[in-house]
Structures are given as structure tokens and as C-alpha cells.
């Protein structure tokens, strides 16, 4: 359970991440991009416009399916499908930014990229960063790029969770998310998530956070790690928590409603992920999660999810629009 720092070169980091390539003939590559939950989130300071964080994160089996097809020119074309993603402007799409940055950096040909959304949008589950990470993984495989250091630099420039999500699993993120310590294993964890249909702007959430009284008490992340090492994930769940929760619920009342509703299901621990708006609860078994989800009859979208280490996931997927391949 001891955290393992990323060594220079980040070699094992990307080797693990690329195992998520489900199918590749080098002209077509398919990958799964996994969402994440912030088990803890401590805001530890601010430098200029940016806040520094200390957070325990874990990937869950809510996924976006990404199909990348090689082009004969250097263009990147991204098509989004599902969950309202079709309305996302290209200049706001991290997958577009990731593809264009990859082509510019490594001077490769481009790609037609289709992303089928399965990660709820605007919920704090890292879907945008997951798509960027998935595109980088897929293009690196397609064009046989092995410059791990440069790939990580690209990922860090695309979002706070992107370099972490190229591998996933259980990890501690610090700084702006570029400092990653992966844990040796990903424990069995079963979650129910409630996702309001309205999100929370990350920028506005941090702005509101800065106007609130300073937090008191010890940071959660270190206490989570100590409890996890000593007693396991059930004890560590007592230290779930998110410094952005108070500001997020002031910006969106649905955040508090989702949180309270999950808490009333008596999970081992409850918190909000990212800057909201989703709340989640941890349960001992998958069956208890299913029971809690079945009891919920409210207006929010409810999901059941398990913690996963993506490199160990063996499931492939079929293209729902029958473009061929497994």
C-alpha cells in the first residue's frame, strides 16, 4: 500500500496506461477512458492564479469509448456522441486540444476521433481530462511514439488530472495534479453516485472558495493514507472530504441535496468529487450499492460504479455505430 513516486522518464507510468488499448491495427485504435473520484481534496495554497491541491483519487468503471482512425493529413477531427456532448464547441474540447498538441509536438499525421460518452459531464468525474488522456494514449500507440517525458509534459498542460488518467488506479495528486504518487494496488470499492443535471464552474468554485473563511483542522489526505495503511479502506472512508464542497453548494443548491441524499443511505463515507456537482457514497458490497440505487427515486441521475485499475481491465467494447472491429 506504500505510494510509489514517478521516476524520471515516467517509463512505467505510460507503459501501464497503454495497456488500455483494446484494439489496434495502427490505422484504427480503440481505447477506454476512465472517470475518477476525489476521495479527499485539500486546497493547500495558492500561487498566482492557481491553487495547489493534495488529493487521493481513484479511477472508476464509468468510461468514455474512444475510436481513433488515422488520416492522410495532419488534421484532428473529433466527433462527440452522447450525454449532450454534441453541443461542445471544438475550442472547449480537451480531446481536440490533446490531438492537436500531439500532432504539433511529434509531427505525425492526424486522426478522426469519435468519443462515445459514458462519463457524466460537469460532475467532477474528470471526463474532459480522461478524453485528453485517452487521445494521447491512442495516438502514441498509433504512431509508435515512446517519448514518455514529452507525453507527460503534454498531458500536464491539458488539465490537472490528465497525466494521472493516462494510467489511473489509486493515487495521490499534489501541486496542480502533475505530482503523482501511484499506490501499488487499487482496493475493492463500490460507490453510488448522484449527478445533478446542472454542474459547477471550476473557476467560479475556486473564486468562491477564496472568499470563505480559512478552513480549520488537519488536512484530510494524510489522515486518509494513514487510516488506509493501518485499517483498510473502510476506516479510511471516515476521512472522505472535499475543501471545495462549501463553495460548490453555495453556487449550486443541488450539490448539497445530492450530498445529503447519499449520506442518508448510510454509506461508509460520503463526499463530493472534483468541484462538483456529483456526490458519492462508499458501500461494503456491490449488492448494497445496487440496493441504495434502487431506493433512489429523485430527479438526479444515479450511477453505480466500482474502483478499477485500468491496466488490469480486460474488457473490450463494440462500436455502437457498427464501424467494424471489436
C-alpha positions in Angstrom: 0.0 0.0 0.0 3.1 2.3 0.0 2.8 5.1 -2.5 5.3 4.9 -5.3 6.7 8.2 -6.8 7.0 8.5 -10.6 10.7 8.1 -11.5 12.5 10.3 -14.1 11.4 9.5 -17.6 7.9 8.3 -16.4 8.6 5.0 -18.2 6.4 2.6 -16.1 3.7 5.3 -16.0 2.9 5.3 -19.7 3.6 1.6 -20.2 0.9 0.8 -17.8 -1.5 3.3 -19.3 -1.1 2.0 -22.8 -2.3 -1.4 -21.7 -5.8 0.0 -22.0 -5.6 -0.1 -25.8 -8.4 -2.5 -26.6 -7.9 -2.9 -30.3 -5.2 -1.6 -32.7 -4.2 -2.3 -36.3 -2.3 1.0 -36.4 -4.9 2.6 -38.7 -7.6 2.2 -36.1 -7.1 2.3 -32.4 -9.8 1.9 -29.7 -9.3 2.8 -26.1 -11.3 3.2 -22.9 -11.0 6.5 -20.9 -11.9 6.1 -17.2 -13.5 8.6 -14.9 -12.2 9.3 -11.4 -13.4 10.2 -7.9 -11.6 12.5 -5.5 -11.7 10.6 -2.2 -10.1 13.6 -0.5 -9.3 17.1 -1.8 -7.3 19.5 0.3 -6.6 23.0 -1.0 -3.1 23.6 0.3 -2.3 27.1 -1.1 -2.4 29.5 -4.0 0.3 30.8 -6.3 -0.8 33.5 -8.8 -4.0 32.3 -10.4 -3.6 28.7 -9.5 -4.4 26.7 -6.3 -2.3 23.8 -5.1 -4.1 20.7 -4.1 -3.4 17.4 -2.2 -5.9 14.8 -3.2 -6.5 11.0 -3.1 -8.1 9.8 -6.3 -9.2 6.5 -7.8 -10.5 5.6 -11.2 -13.9 4.0 -11.6 -15.6 2.0 -14.3 -17.6 4.8 -15.8 -15.9 5.1 -19.2 -15.8 7.0 -22.5 -15.2 4.9 -25.6 -12.7 6.4 -28.0 -12.1 5.3 -31.6 -9.2 6.9 -33.4 -8.7 6.4 -37.2 -5.6 7.6 -39.0 -5.8 10.4 -41.5 -3.6 11.1 -44.5 -3.1 14.7 -43.5 -2.3 16.4 -40.2 -5.8 17.4 -39.2 -7.6 16.4 -36.0 -11.3 15.9 -36.3 -13.3 15.0 -33.1 -16.9 13.8 -33.1 -18.7 13.6 -29.7 -21.7 11.3 -29.1 -24.0 11.1 -26.1 -24.8 13.0 -22.9 -25.2 16.3 -24.7 -21.5 16.3 -25.7 -22.5 17.1 -29.3 -23.0 20.7 -28.2 -19.4 21.0 -27.0 -17.5 23.6 -29.1 -14.2 22.3 -30.5 -12.2 25.1 -28.9 -13.6 23.9 -25.5 -12.9 20.3 -26.1 -9.8 18.8 -24.4 -9.7 15.9 -26.8 -9.3 18.3 -29.7 -6.5 20.1 -27.8 -4.8 16.8 -27.0 -4.9 15.7 -30.6 -3.6 18.9 -32.0 -0.8 19.2 -29.4 0.3 15.6 -30.1 0.5 16.2 -33.9 2.3 19.5 -33.5 4.8 18.1 -31.0 5.6 14.8 -32.7 5.0 15.9 -36.3 2.7 13.0 -37.1 -0.3 12.7 -39.3 -3.7 13.5 -37.8 -6.7 11.4 -36.9 -10.5 11.2 -37.0 -11.6 10.7 -33.4 -15.0 9.6 -32.2 -15.8 9.7 -28.5 -18.9 7.9 -27.0 -19.6 9.5 -23.7 -20.3 7.3 -20.7 -18.7 9.6 -18.0 -21.3 12.1 -16.8 -20.4 15.7 -17.9 -20.0 18.6 -15.5 -20.0 16.3 -12.5 -16.3 16.4 -11.3 -15.6 12.9 -12.6 -12.7 14.1 -14.9 -14.4 13.2 -18.2 -12.6 16.0 -20.1 -9.2 15.0 -18.8 -10.0 11.4 -19.4 -10.7 12.1 -23.0 -7.5 14.0 -23.4 -5.5 11.2 -21.7 -7.3 8.6 -23.9 -6.5 10.5 -27.1 -2.8 10.8 -26.1 -2.6 7.1 -25.3 -4.3 6.1 -28.6 -2.2 8.4 -30.8 1.0 7.3 -29.0 0.1 3.7 -29.9 -1.0 4.5 -33.4 2.2 6.5 -34.3 4.6 4.5 -32.1 5.6 7.5 -30.0 7.7 6.4 -27.0 8.9 9.8 -25.7 7.4 9.3 -22.2 8.7 12.6 -20.8 7.3 14.7 -23.6 3.9 12.9 -23.4 3.7 13.7 -19.8 4.5 17.3 -20.4 1.7 17.4 -23.0 -0.7 15.8 -20.5 0.2 18.2 -17.7 -0.5 21.1 -20.0 -4.0 19.8 -20.8 -5.5 19.6 -17.3 -4.8 18.8 -13.7 -5.9 15.1 -13.9 -4.7 14.3 -17.4 -1.3 12.7 -16.7 -2.7 10.7 -13.8 -5.6 9.4 -16.0 -3.2 8.1 -18.7 -2.6 5.3 -16.1 -5.3 5.5 -13.4 -5.7 3.4 -10.3 -5.3 4.7 -6.7 -3.0 7.7 -6.4 -2.2 10.8 -4.5 -2.1 14.0 -6.6 -0.3 17.2 -5.4 0.5 20.6 -6.7 -1.7 21.2 -9.8 -2.1 17.5 -10.3 1.3 17.0 -12.0 2.9 15.4 -8.9 1.5 11.8 -8.9 2.2 9.0 -6.4 0.6 5.8 -7.5 -0.2 3.1 -5.0 0.7 -0.5 -5.6 -2.9 -1.7 -5.6 -6.4 -0.5 -6.1 -8.7 -1.7 -3.3 -12.2 -3.1 -3.8 -14.5 -0.1 -3.5 -18.2 0.2 -4.5 -19.9 3.5 -5.0 -23.2 5.1 -5.6 -23.1 8.4 -7.4 -25.8 11.1 -7.7 -25.2 13.5 -10.5 -27.3 16.7 -10.7 -28.1 17.8 -14.2 -26.6 21.2 -13.6 -22.9 21.5 -13.0 -20.5 23.8 -11.2 -17.9 26.0 -12.9 -14.5 25.0 -11.6 -13.2 28.6 -11.9 -16.2 30.0 -10.1 -15.9 27.4 -7.4 -12.3 28.3 -6.6 -13.2 32.0 -6.7 -15.9 31.4 -4.1 -13.6 29.3 -2.0 -11.2 32.2 -1.8 -14.0 34.4 -0.3 -14.9 31.9 2.5 -13.2 31.8 6.0 -10.0 29.8 6.1 -10.5 26.1 6.8 -9.5 24.7 10.2 -8.3 21.2 11.2 -5.8 18.8 9.8 -5.7 18.1 6.1 -7.7 15.0 5.2 -5.4 13.4 2.7 -2.6 12.4 5.0 -5.1 11.1 7.6 -6.8 9.1 4.8 -3.5 7.5 3.9 -2.6 6.6 7.5 -6.1 5.1 8.1 -5.9 3.1 4.8 -2.4 1.7 5.6 -3.4 0.8 9.1 -7.1 -0.4 8.9 -8.0 -0.5 5.2 -10.4 1.4 3.0 -13.4 1.1 5.4 -11.6 3.0 8.1 -10.2 5.5 5.6 -13.7 6.3 4.4 -14.1 8.3 7.6 -11.8 10.9 6.1 -13.5 11.4 2.8 -14.0 15.1 2.3 -13.5 18.0 -0.1 -12.5 21.5 0.7 -14.5 22.8 -2.3 -17.8 21.4 -1.1 -18.8 24.5 0.8 -18.2 26.8 -2.1 -19.8 24.4 -4.6 -23.1 24.1 -2.7 -23.3 27.9 -2.5 -23.1 28.0 -6.3 -25.5 25.1 -6.9 -28.0 24.1 -4.3 -28.3 20.7 -6.0 -24.8 19.8 -4.7 -26.0 19.9 -1.1 -29.2 18.0 -2.0 -27.2 15.2 -3.7 -24.7 15.0 -0.8 -27.4 14.8 1.8 -29.4 12.2 -0.1 -26.3 9.9 -0.5 -25.4 10.4 3.2 -29.0 9.3 4.2 -28.3 6.0 2.6 -25.8 5.3 5.4 -22.6 4.7 3.4 -19.2 4.1 5.0 -18.2 7.5 3.7 -19.7 10.3 1.6 -18.2 13.2 -0.3 -18.3 15.4 -3.5 -15.9 14.8 -6.3 -13.8 17.5 -8.0 -15.5 20.9 -7.9 -18.9 19.2 -8.1 -21.6 18.6 -8.8 -21.7 14.8 -8.2 -21.8 13.3 -4.7 -20.9 9.7 -3.9 -21.0 7.2 -1.1 -18.9 4.1 -0.5 -20.6 0.8 0.4 -19.1 -2.5 1.6 -20.5 -4.6 -1.3 -21.8 -4.1 -4.8 -25.2 -5.5 -3.7 -25.6 -2.7 -1.1 -24.8 -0.2 -3.8 -27.5 -1.7 -6.0 -30.0 -1.6 -3.1 -29.2 2.1 -2.4 -29.5 2.9 -6.1 -32.8 1.1 -6.4 -34.2 3.1 -3.5 -33.5 6.4 -5.1 -36.4 8.0 -6.9 -35.3 11.6 -7.2 -34.5 13.9 -10.1 -30.8 13.3 -10.3 -29.0 10.7 -12.5 -27.9 7.8 -10.3 -25.0 5.5 -11.1 -23.3 2.5 -9.6 -19.5 2.3 -10.0 -16.6 0.3 -8.8 -12.9 1.3 -8.3 -10.7 -0.1 -11.0 -7.1 -0.2 -12.1 -7.5 0.3 -15.9 -4.3 -1.6 -16.9 -5.9 -4.8 -15.4 -9.2 -4.4 -17.1 -9.6 -6.9 -20.0 -13.0 -5.9 -21.3 -13.2 -4.8 -24.9 -16.1 -2.9 -26.5 -18.1 -2.9 -29.6 -18.7 0.2 -31.6 -22.4 1.0 -31.2 -22.4 2.5 -34.7 -21.0 -0.6 -36.4 -17.9 0.9 -37.8 -16.2 -2.5 -37.7 -13.8 -4.1 -35.3 -14.2 -5.4 -31.8 
